[in-house]
Amino acid sequence: MTRDNRPLVITGEHGPPQEPEGRPLSIAGRPVAAHLRARVPALTGRVVARLLADLPVYAGLPHEEISGDIADIVQHNLRLFADVVEHRRPATDAELAQQRDSAAERAEEGVPLDAILTAYQVGTAMCWQETAKGALPGDLPAVLEIMDRIMVLQQQLTSAVSSAYLEARKILDSQEHGGRHALMAALLTGEPLDRFTHRTGLRPAARYLTMTLALAPHPDELNQSPGPGAGVAARRKIRRVRTALDHFAGTPVLTALDASGGTVLLPAAEPPPPWRGPGGLCALVEEAARVAGVTVIAAAETAEPEAVPAAVARNTEIVDLVARTGRPPGLYRLADVLLEYQLSRPSEALHGLAQLLRPLEAKPELLRTLETYLELGLDRRATAAALHIHPNTVDYRIRRIDRLTGLSPARPADLQHISAALVARHSV
């Protein structure tokens, strides 16, 4: 019998004493599992604060990741510990799935494995301190059994996290140096396909949807720069974009992406996905922008393998053109920017068109008004609202533009010249 007259059960010659299985494990008169679940929010905050204070690599992570993924996995671990204590059993494989997924994500972001394992140890130690607080001599059987449960769970966590992390790194390394990397390089450089197939045994798809992406910096990249957190934020952004692309294609796609964007090649499906609407390519770009938390400008074109280099070059020009002309983020094709694309081709006429608006260079407010007026379909009230001025001011500025340049958006013939001149200004 224990000091408080509870029966003591011994599981084996060298095993720890255990409470009867029908009674909840309690310390200081409180059920451990219920107490821990009630303390999860506050304890999560303390664990996260300790990680930031003790582990520099965690202090350098983006705030979004700390308050999101890291806090979530800490809470999951605390609740898992409560379940293990309550049911007096090891964790199941299903209960460790979130830890494995988290480890794989950290591997993709380049967080060192030793820092991850240390973080788990810190969390476990703080969980145990909260659990054992106020323990009395009569609580020895419960304390010893809970300690045994903790040791088993920590061993399971270390095994699950390490294996998932190393497997993710193995896949990443093989992708960088394996057949997919070679195929991407061959398609982008225009290597003869018969020679590539003979060399590697891989066959390219019959057609590819080529896509060029321009990714804006995530706020965490700017807030953490300079420092390791900026690199983690960039890799996190890229991983989320890749995940959206892979989910859309139903298979890992070929990518060459860095923090500013890059090239994506998706095997062209039959029938091809629609451009707009549910399940369409525009929706794909919107989803990639949403999960990455940044604006995305993209251009896409379907091409046979031999034509991939030319299609990628064209996409790159379109993305650059959209960015320079101030169009909104989203997905574009050549048909969407035909006039701008043609006017951006080198020619003697291009400089002449740009000169039409030269009198406005010293009047940036007039130039901005003109661009906004055209963007909003010649709507004076919408233009005034966008520029935070009175509609009469818009009318006055349009008249000044007419006097300075001899061109007025109110005249259809002039409107074409003005539109062309604005494009030419961004191209010379």
N, C-alpha and C positions, 0 to 999 in steps of 0.2 A: 504494500500500500504506500502511496505517496503521503506527504505531510498533510495535504488537505483531504485525505481519506479517499482519493480517487485511485482505482486499480491501475497498476502499472503492467503493461504488456511488453514482453521482450520478443522481438521478431526472430532473433537468432543468437548464436553464441556471442557474436561480436557486433550485432546490429544495435541501433539506437533504441532506447525505450520509446514506445508509442502509446498514444491515447487509444482507448477503444474506438473502433472505426465508426460506431454509430453516433458519436458525439463530436460536434464541431471543434476543431483545434482552437484553443483560446489562450490568450496571454493577458495577464493583469485583469482577468475577468471579462475581456471583450473578445468576441469571435474574430479571429485574425482576418479571414477572407472578407467579411462584411466591413470591418474597419478599414482595410486597405482599399477596397472599392470606393468607399466614401472619401478617402484621401487622395484618390487618383489625380484630380485636377491640380490641387495644390502641390502634390509631390512631383508631378510632371514639371511644373514650373521650376521647382528647386533643382531637379535633375538637369534640366536644360541649362539653367544658370551655372551649375557646376561644370558642365561640359564646356561651356563657353569660357569659363575662368581657367580651367585646367588644361584644355587641349587646344593649342593654337590653330590647328587645322579646322576645328569646328568654329572657332571665333572668326575665321576668315570666310565661312560659308555665307551665301546670300541670306538676307533676313527672311525672304519668302520660304527658303528651304528649312531654316531653323524653326519657324513658326508653323510650317506645314508638315513636311515629311518627317523631320526629326522628332518633333513633338508628338506626331501621330504614332511613331514606332515606340517611343517611350511609354505612351499611354497603353499601347497594345501589350507591351511587356509586363507592365504593372498589373493589368487585368488578367493576363495569362498566369502570372504568379498567384494571384488570388484564386483562380480556377484550380491550379495544381494543388494548392493547400486545401481548398474546400473539398475536392474530390479525391485527394490523397493518391495521386497517380502521376506518372510522367506526362509531359506534353505530347500530343499527337503530331504526326506529320502535317496534318491540315492546319493545326494551330501555329506551326512554325513557318507557314507559307509566306506570310507578310514579312517576316524577318529575312527570308531568302530573297524575296523580291527587292527589299530595301538594300540588301548587300549588293545585288547585281546592279542596281542603279548607282550606288556609290562607286562601284568599280568603273562604270562608264564615265563617271565624273572625275575619276582619278584620285579619290580619297584613299589614303593608304589603309591597308588592312589592319595594321597594328593599332591605328587610331580608332577604327571601328570596334575592334575587340576590347580596347581599353574603355571605350564608351559604354559597352555592355557591362563590363565589370564595375564601373562607377555606378551605373544605374542599379545593378543588383545589390551592391553594398549599401546604397542609400535606402533601397527597399527593405533590406534586412534591418537596418537601424530603426526605421519607422515601425516595423513589425515587432521587434523585440523591446521597444520602449516600455519601461515600467515593469519588466518581467520580475516575478517573485520567485523565491526558492521552490515553491510548489509547482511552478510552471516548467520545471526542468524537462519533463517528458515531452511537452509540446515544443519547447525550444529546440530540443535535440531532433525531433522528427521534422520540424520545419527547416532546420539547417540541412538535414539530409535531403529534403525536397529541393532546396535551393541549389545544393551542389549538383544534383542530377540535372536540374533545369539549366544551370550554367553550362554544364558539359554539353547538353543538347544544343543550346544556343551557339556555343563556340563551333561545334561541328557543322550545324546548318549554315551559319553565316560564312564560315571559312570556305566550305565546299561551293556555295553559291557564288561567292566573290571570285574564287579561282576559276570556276567554270565560265563566268562572264568574261574574265580577262582572257581566258583561252580562246573564246569565241571572237572577242575583239581583235586579238592578235592574228588569228587565222584569217579574219576578214581583211585585215590590212595587208597581209602578205599572200593570201590565197588566191583561188581562182576568180572570185568576184572582183577583187582589186585588179587582177590582170585583165579581166573582161572590160571593166570600166576604162582602164587605161587604153586598151586596144581600140575601143569604140571612139574615144575622144581624140585619139591621135590618127585615126583613119588607117590603122594597120590592115592589110589585106586579110579578109576573113578566112580564106582557105588556109593561109599560112598560120593564122592564130589557132584555128581548129586543129590543124596538124600538130602544132606545138603543145597545146594544152588539153586537147580532147574535148573542149567545151564548144557548144554551138550557141551563137547569139540567137535572140528571138528574131522573128521575121520582121517586126517593126517595133519601134520604141516611141513612147511619148517622152520627148525631151522637154525638160523644164529647168529654167534658170530662176533662182530665188535671190532676192536681196533682203536680208534680215536686218531690221533696225536693232541697235543695242538695247538689251534689257536694262531697266533701271538699276538692277543689282550689279551689272557689269560696270556701270558708271560710278555707283556708290562705293564699290569695293576696289576701284582702281586708284592707285596701283596696289597690287597685292594678290595673293593666291585666290582670294574670293572671286575676283573678276574672271579668272580662268575657269573656276568651277561653275559660275553663272553662265558663261558662254557654252561650256560643254553640256550643261543642263538644258539650255535652250535648244542646242543642236539635237540632243537625244529626244526631246519632246517632238521636234519637227519630224525626225526620222520615224518615231513611233506612229505619228499620224499618217505618214506616207505608207509605211508597211501595212497598217491596218486597212488603208484604202485599197492597196494592191492585193492584199491577202497573202503576201510573201515579202521577204526582205528585198527592198529595191536597191539599185545601184546608186550610190551617192558619193559626191566629192564636196563636202560642206565644211566651212569654217565659220567663225563667228559672224562674218559679214554676209554669208550666203554661199552660193555655189551652184553645182549642177546635179540634177536628178534624172535618172533614166528608168522609166517604168515599161516593162514589156506591154505593148499595146494589146488590149483585150479586144475580142470580137463578140458582139459589136462594141465599138468604142464607147466609153462613158460619155454622157451628155456634157456639154459645156456649162450649162446653167441648170438650176433646179436641184432637188434632192439627189444625192449620190453623184453629183456632177463635179467637174474640175474646179469651178469657182468655189463651190462649197468646201472642197478639199483645202484650198489655199486659206479660206476663212477659218477652217478648223485648225490648221497648222498655226496660224497667227494667234488664235485664241489660246491654245494649249501652251504656246511658247511665251505668251504675254508680250508680244511685240508686233509691230506692223510689218507686213510682208508685201513686197512688190514682186510679181512673177510673170513670166512669159512662157508659153508652151507651144509646141509644134510636134506633130507626128512625123516620123521619118524612118526610112529603111536604114539598116546599119551603116551602109556606105555613106549615107547623107547626114549622119549624126553630127560630125564636126561642123558642117555648114549650118545645120539647124541650131546648134548650141551657140554659134557665133551670132546668128540672127536674133536669138532669144536675148543674148547679152546686150545687143544694141537696143532692143526694144525696152528692156528693163532700165537701161541707162537713160533712154529717151523719156520714158515715163517719169523717172525721178527728176530729170532736168526741167521738164515742162510743168511740174507741179501737179500732175494728175494724182487722184487718190490711190491709196494702196489697193491691191487686188490682183487678179489674173488677167493678162492681156494676150492677144494674138495679133498677128500682123494686120489683119483686117480692121482691128480697133484703132490703129494708129497709122493708117495708110498715108494720109496727108503729111503728118509729122515725119514719118519715116522717109518719104520721098524728098521732103524739103531738107532733111538732114544730110542728104547725099552731097558730097563736095561738088560745087558748081559756081560759076561766076555770078549767077542770078541770086544765089543764097546771100551773098554779102550785100547785094543791092536791096533785097527784101528787108534785111535787118536794118539797113540805113533809113528805111521809111519812118521808123520810130525813134531815130536818134535825137530829135528835139525833146523827147521826154526823158532822156537819161539824167538830166539835171533836176527833174521833177518826179521823184520816186512815188509820191502820193498819186500823181496822175497815172503813172504806169500801173501801179497796184489797183487803182480803180478800174482801169481799162481791162486788166486781166480778170478781175472779179466779175465785172459786168458781163463779159463774154462767158465765163464759167457758169454764171447763173441765168443764162438764156436771155440776156438783155432786160432783166427784171430790176428796175431801179429801186424798188422798195426792198427786195431781197438783198441787193448790193449794199444799200444803206445800212441794213441790219447787220450784214456781215462785217462791214467796216466801222460800225458804230458812229455813223454820221447821219445827217438829215437827208431825205430823198432829194430835196432841192440842191443840196451840195453835190450830189451825184450828177444832176443835170448841169450844174455849173461846170464841173470838171470835164464832162463830156464835151461841152462847148469849147472849153480851153484846149482840149486835145485836138478838136477840129481846127481851131485857129493856128495851133503850133505845127500841125502835121498836114493839114489839108484833108484829113481822113476822118470820117464819122461813122460809128457803128450803125447809125440810123439809116445810112444809105447802103442798100444791098451790095452794090458793086464795091464800095469801100470795105465792107465787112469782110469780104473774102481776102482782100489785101492785108487787112489788119490781122486776121487769123494767121495768115502765112507769115507775116512779119514777126509776130510773137514767137512762132516756132523757130524762125530763122535766128532770132536773137539768142535763143538757147543753144543753137547749133554751131555758131561761128566762134 
